[in-house]
Amino acid sequence: MAAIVSIFGGRLSAPERVWWSIAPALALAALLLLCVVAYGVRTLVAGRYHDEEMDGRGLGGLTTARMRHFAAWVMRPLWVALALVEVPPNAITTLSVGLAAGSGLAAAVGHFALAGWVFLMAGTLDFLDGRVARVTGRATAGGAALDSVLDRYCESALLVGLAWYYRSSWALLPVLLALTGSLLVPYVRARGEALGARMNDVGFMQRPERIVVLGASVAFAPIPEALFSPDDPHPPHRLAMAGLVLLAATSHVTALQRLARLLRALGTGTAHRFKLMPRAVLVSSLATAVDALTVHTLVNSAGAPMPLATLLGCVVGGTVAFSLSRLWVFRALRQSVRRQVVRFLFVSGSSALLNAGGVWMMSLLPGVHPYIGWLITRALVFVCWNFPLHSEWAFPEREREGTEHLPELGSGVGGKSAADAS
């Protein structure tokens, strides 16, 4: 009774936290070992198990085809049993949402072991509902839509609970990034497949991988804390933090991988490659180095505020970039001087204002070093503004009929293009 009271009262000792983290893992490891032995015998007698639905899911993710077929074989008795007793697939789907909500609640109050294992149970049910629907002939478009929407709620529930737990910690940032990344990955896939592009084999952090990484890192998080913070009533749960950072990074990488595949499949011009890119990158790198040196000098020698130093640094860097581009890049594009000046002034002036404003906003965040804020701001402005403008407007090879006659590096050709004459 005392153990039950301590569990629900939130007063778990360090050994109890370790036990509730590792006991389910030991039970699952023993079960998995038995399944591996049984599967080996089955393979020797009847050959390797083959699951057609797993083949239809593509080759994306971190798991191999053999691992997926083995997982389907292990789970097969569960969905067959559910189908035999005629459990409605939608009931399984909604139960997974309820478990996920409980997982988020447990994480919010600090029961990470319970949160992780319940979340993994919810993920298992999410795998079973579709199988039961297809086996029993109850698969419908409405059920598929319901499942897809509720999957997003399931995945978000634990992350919302973790956001509450880490609301006063730096770990809140990777939680929010993991949340947005986990929502973007399926959205890009759905959008791509609606437009006729195959997306299910793109990206290594797909839904099964996200469930395992998040659930396992949270479930096992209390074990290191029993060693490093045994008496802390609000331990940081370092393993969960590591899992969140990993999920935050890889989910966005996967979303970008799918976006790049979609753009290539659609043949959009925003994904085109142009021959002057190496020159533009080198010019931008040199200009940014001059920019950074100017900012450092103004801040440390003249005592200028970081936003003002950023603005002036962008002006100096923009001047260097235009001078080098005029001699090395623009001449190869056969653009008029007036167009070069107008476009480059707009790009440089607008990016200077955006960088100065972004650095000022970063300075409002406590604990962020000014140079870290400057670096983050410069990267964001470059990706979100400078690069699209340079590739699609300032250095547009598409204004010419072709690029096969571009001069070699270091040479230049005068004159106007057809676009300039129009």
C-alpha positions in Angstrom: 0.0 0.0 0.0 2.9 2.4 0.8 4.4 1.8 -2.6 1.0 2.6 -4.3 0.6 5.7 -2.3 4.2 6.9 -3.2 3.5 6.2 -6.9 0.3 8.2 -7.1 1.5 10.8 -4.6 4.6 11.7 -6.7 7.1 10.7 -3.9 9.1 8.0 -5.6 12.5 7.3 -4.2 15.5 7.0 -6.5 15.4 3.1 -6.5 11.7 3.2 -7.2 12.2 5.5 -10.1 14.8 3.1 -11.6 12.6 0.1 -11.0 9.6 1.6 -12.7 11.8 2.5 -15.7 13.6 -0.8 -16.1 11.0 -3.4 -15.1 8.9 -3.0 -18.2 12.0 -3.0 -20.3 13.2 -6.3 -18.8 9.8 -7.9 -19.4 9.8 -6.7 -23.0 13.4 -7.9 -23.5 12.5 -11.4 -22.3 9.4 -11.4 -24.5 11.4 -10.2 -27.5 14.0 -12.9 -26.9 11.3 -15.6 -27.0 9.9 -14.0 -30.2 13.3 -14.0 -31.9 13.8 -17.7 -31.0 10.3 -18.6 -32.3 10.8 -16.6 -35.4 14.1 -18.3 -36.1 12.4 -21.7 -35.8 9.5 -20.5 -38.0 12.0 -19.3 -40.7 13.8 -22.6 -40.7 10.5 -24.6 -41.0 8.4 -22.4 -43.3 10.7 -19.7 -44.6 10.9 -16.0 -43.8 7.6 -14.3 -43.0 6.5 -11.7 -45.6 4.1 -8.9 -44.9 2.7 -7.2 -48.0 1.6 -4.1 -46.2 5.1 -3.4 -44.9 6.3 -3.6 -48.5 3.9 -0.9 -49.4 5.3 1.5 -46.8 8.5 2.1 -48.7 12.1 1.9 -47.5 12.2 5.1 -45.5 13.0 5.3 -41.8 15.8 3.8 -39.7 14.5 0.2 -39.7 15.3 -2.4 -42.4 12.7 -4.5 -44.3 13.6 -7.6 -42.3 13.0 -5.8 -39.0 9.6 -4.5 -40.3 8.5 -8.0 -41.4 9.6 -9.4 -38.0 7.7 -6.7 -36.1 4.6 -7.4 -38.2 4.9 -11.2 -37.4 5.2 -10.4 -33.7 2.2 -8.1 -33.7 0.1 -10.4 -35.8 -1.5 -12.4 -32.9 -2.6 -9.2 -31.3 -4.6 -7.8 -34.3 -5.9 -11.3 -35.2 -7.2 -11.6 -31.6 -8.8 -8.2 -31.7 -10.4 -9.0 -35.0 -11.8 -12.3 -33.7 -13.6 -10.6 -30.8 -14.7 -7.9 -33.3 -13.3 -4.9 -31.5 -14.2 -1.8 -33.5 -11.1 -0.2 -35.1 -12.2 3.3 -34.2 -12.4 2.2 -30.5 -8.7 1.2 -30.7 -7.9 4.5 -32.3 -9.6 6.6 -29.6 -8.1 4.4 -26.8 -4.7 5.3 -28.2 -5.6 9.0 -27.8 -6.7 8.4 -24.3 -3.5 6.7 -23.4 -1.4 9.4 -25.1 -3.3 12.0 -23.1 -2.5 10.1 -19.9 1.1 9.9 -21.0 1.3 13.7 -21.4 -0.3 14.2 -17.9 2.2 11.8 -16.3 5.1 13.7 -18.0 3.7 17.1 -16.8 3.8 16.0 -13.2 7.2 14.3 -13.4 6.4 10.6 -13.8 8.6 10.1 -16.8 8.8 6.3 -16.6 5.0 6.0 -16.6 4.7 8.6 -19.3 7.2 6.8 -21.6 5.8 3.4 -21.3 2.2 4.5 -21.7 3.1 6.5 -24.8 4.7 3.4 -26.3 1.5 1.4 -25.6 -0.5 4.1 -27.4 1.9 3.8 -30.3 1.3 0.1 -30.4 -2.5 0.6 -30.5 -2.0 3.0 -33.4 -0.3 0.3 -35.3 -3.1 -2.2 -34.6 -6.2 -0.2 -35.4 -5.5 0.0 -39.2 -4.7 -3.8 -39.3 -7.9 -4.7 -37.5 -9.9 -2.5 -39.8 -8.5 -4.1 -43.0 -8.7 -7.7 -41.6 -12.4 -7.3 -40.6 -13.3 -5.4 -43.8 -14.1 -2.2 -41.8 -11.5 0.0 -43.5 -13.3 3.2 -44.7 -12.1 6.6 -45.9 -13.7 8.2 -42.8 -11.8 5.9 -40.5 -8.6 6.6 -42.3 -9.2 10.4 -41.9 -10.1 10.0 -38.2 -6.9 7.9 -37.6 -4.7 10.4 -39.4 -6.0 13.4 -37.3 -6.0 11.5 -34.0 -2.4 10.4 -34.7 -1.4 14.0 -34.5 -3.1 14.4 -31.2 -1.4 11.3 -29.9 2.0 12.5 -30.9 1.4 16.0 -29.5 0.0 14.9 -26.2 3.4 13.7 -24.6 5.2 16.7 -26.1 2.7 19.1 -24.6 3.2 17.4 -21.2 6.9 17.7 -21.5 6.5 21.4 -22.5 4.7 21.9 -19.2 7.4 20.1 -17.2 10.2 22.0 -18.9 8.4 25.4 -19.0 11.2 27.0 -17.0 14.1 25.3 -18.7 16.0 25.7 -21.9 14.6 22.2 -22.8 11.3 23.9 -23.7 12.9 25.0 -27.0 13.7 21.5 -28.3 10.2 20.4 -27.1 8.6 23.0 -29.2 10.8 22.3 -32.2 10.1 18.5 -31.8 6.4 19.3 -31.7 6.4 21.4 -34.9 8.7 19.0 -36.7 6.5 16.0 -35.8 3.5 17.8 -37.3 5.4 18.9 -40.4 6.7 15.5 -41.4 3.2 14.0 -42.0 1.9 17.2 -43.4 4.5 17.4 -46.2 3.9 13.7 -47.0 0.1 14.2 -47.2 0.5 17.3 -49.3 3.0 15.6 -51.6 0.8 12.5 -52.1 -2.2 14.7 -52.7 -0.2 16.2 -55.6 0.8 12.8 -56.9 4.3 12.5 -55.5 5.5 9.3 -53.7 6.7 10.3 -50.2 6.4 7.3 -47.9 10.0 6.2 -48.5 11.6 9.7 -47.9 13.2 10.6 -44.5 14.7 8.6 -41.7 12.6 9.9 -38.8 9.2 8.7 -39.7 6.3 8.0 -37.2 7.5 4.6 -35.8 11.0 6.0 -35.3 9.6 9.1 -33.6 7.4 7.1 -31.2 10.3 4.8 -30.2 12.8 7.7 -29.7 10.5 9.8 -27.7 8.9 7.0 -25.7 12.1 5.2 -24.9 14.1 8.4 -24.0 11.3 9.5 -21.6 10.8 6.0 -20.2 14.4 5.4 -19.3 15.1 9.0 -18.3 14.7 8.4 -14.5 17.6 5.9 -14.5 20.5 8.5 -14.9 18.7 10.9 -12.6 18.8 8.3 -9.8 22.6 8.5 -10.1 23.1 12.2 -10.7 20.1 13.8 -9.0 18.7 11.3 -6.5 17.3 13.9 -4.1 16.1 16.4 -6.7 12.2 16.7 -6.6 12.3 18.2 -10.1 15.2 16.4 -11.9 16.2 17.6 -15.4 15.9 14.1 -16.9 18.9 14.4 -19.1 18.1 11.4 -21.3 14.7 12.8 -22.2 16.4 16.1 -23.0 18.8 14.3 -25.4 15.9 12.5 -27.0 14.1 15.8 -27.5 17.1 17.4 -29.1 17.5 14.5 -31.4 13.8 14.4 -32.3 13.8 18.2 -32.8 16.7 18.1 -35.3 15.9 14.9 -37.2 12.1 15.6 -37.6 12.9 18.9 -39.3 15.6 17.3 -41.4 13.0 14.7 -42.5 10.4 17.3 -43.3 13.0 19.2 -45.4 14.0 16.0 -47.1 10.4 15.4 -48.1 10.0 19.0 -49.2 13.0 18.7 -51.4 11.7 15.5 -52.9 8.3 17.2 -53.5 9.8 20.2 -55.2 11.9 18.0 -57.5 8.9 15.8 -58.3 6.9 18.9 -59.2 9.7 20.4 -61.2 9.3 23.8 -59.5 11.8 26.5 -60.3 12.6 27.2 -56.7 14.7 24.0 -56.6 16.7 24.8 -59.6 20.5 24.8 -59.6 22.5 27.5 -61.4 26.1 27.6 -62.4 26.9 30.8 -60.6 26.1 29.4 -57.2 29.8 28.7 -56.2 30.7 32.3 -57.1 27.8 33.7 -55.1 28.5 31.5 -52.1 32.2 32.6 -52.0 31.3 36.3 -52.4 28.7 35.9 -49.5 31.2 34.2 -47.3 33.9 36.9 -47.8 31.3 39.6 -47.2 30.0 37.9 -44.1 33.5 37.6 -42.7 34.1 41.4 -43.2 30.7 42.0 -41.7 31.5 39.9 -38.6 34.9 41.7 -38.2 33.1 45.1 -38.4 30.6 44.1 -35.8 33.3 42.8 -33.4 35.3 46.0 -33.8 32.3 48.3 -33.2 31.1 46.4 -30.2 34.5 45.9 -28.4 36.4 49.0 -29.5 33.7 51.7 -29.9 31.1 50.3 -27.4 28.3 50.3 -30.0 25.1 48.5 -29.2 24.8 45.1 -30.9 21.8 46.0 -33.1 23.5 49.2 -34.4 26.8 47.4 -34.9 24.9 44.7 -36.9 23.2 47.4 -39.1 26.6 49.0 -39.9 28.3 45.7 -40.3 25.6 44.7 -42.9 26.3 48.0 -44.8 30.0 47.3 -44.9 29.5 43.7 -45.8 26.9 44.6 -48.5 29.4 47.1 -50.0 32.0 44.4 -50.3 29.5 41.9 -51.6 28.3 44.3 -54.3 31.9 45.2 -55.4 33.0 41.6 -55.7 29.7 40.6 -57.4 30.0 43.5 -59.9 33.4 42.2 -61.0 32.8 38.5 -60.8 29.2 37.5 -60.9 27.0 40.2 -62.4 29.0 40.6 -65.6 28.4 36.9 -66.4 24.7 37.5 -66.2 24.5 40.2 -68.9 22.3 42.4 -66.7 22.2 46.2 -67.0 24.1 48.1 -64.3 21.0 49.9 -63.2 19.2 46.6 -62.6 22.2 45.3 -60.7 22.4 48.4 -58.4 18.6 48.6 -57.7 18.3 44.9 -56.9 21.4 44.6 -54.8 20.6 47.7 -52.8 17.1 46.3 -52.1 18.5 43.0 -51.0 21.3 44.5 -48.9 19.2 47.2 -47.3 16.3 45.0 -46.4 18.6 42.3 -45.0 20.4 44.9 -42.9 17.2 46.0 -41.3 16.0 42.5 -40.7 19.4 41.5 -39.1 19.4 44.5 -36.9 15.8 43.9 -35.8 16.5 40.2 -35.3 19.6 40.8 -33.1 17.6 43.3 -31.0 14.9 40.7 -30.5 17.4 38.0 -29.6 18.8 40.4 -27.0 15.5 40.3 -25.2 16.0 36.6 -24.4 17.7 36.1 -21.1 20.9 34.1 -21.1 21.6 34.3 -24.9 25.1 35.5 -25.7 25.1 38.5 -28.1 27.2 36.8 -30.7 25.1 33.6 -30.5 22.1 35.8 -31.2 23.9 37.5 -34.0 24.8 34.2 -35.6 21.3 32.7 -35.3 19.8 35.9 -36.7 22.2 36.0 -39.7 21.4 32.3 -40.5 17.7 32.8 -40.3 17.7 36.0 -42.5 20.0 34.3 -45.0 17.8 31.2 -45.3 14.4 33.0 -45.2 15.3 36.2 -47.2 18.7 36.6 -48.7 19.0 33.2 -50.5 15.6 33.3 -52.1 16.2 36.8 -53.3 19.6 36.1 -54.6 18.7 32.9 -56.4 15.4 34.0 -57.9 15.9 37.7 -58.4 19.4 39.1 -58.0 21.2 36.3 -59.8 18.4 34.8 -62.0 19.9 32.8 -64.8 16.4 32.2 -66.0 16.4 35.8 -67.4 18.6 34.4 -70.2 17.6 31.8 -72.7 20.1 29.4 -71.3 23.3 29.0 -69.3 25.3 26.8 -71.5 27.4 29.8 -72.8 28.3 31.3 -69.5 31.9 32.4 -69.4 34.5 30.5 -67.5 35.5 31.6 -64.0 37.2 35.0 -64.0 36.0 36.1 -67.4 33.1 38.5 -68.2 30.8 39.4 -71.1 29.1 42.8 -71.6 25.8 43.7 -73.1 22.1 43.3 -72.2 19.9 40.2 -72.1 16.6 39.9 -73.9 14.8 40.4 -70.6 16.6 43.8 -70.1 15.5 45.0 -73.6 11.9 44.2 -73.0 
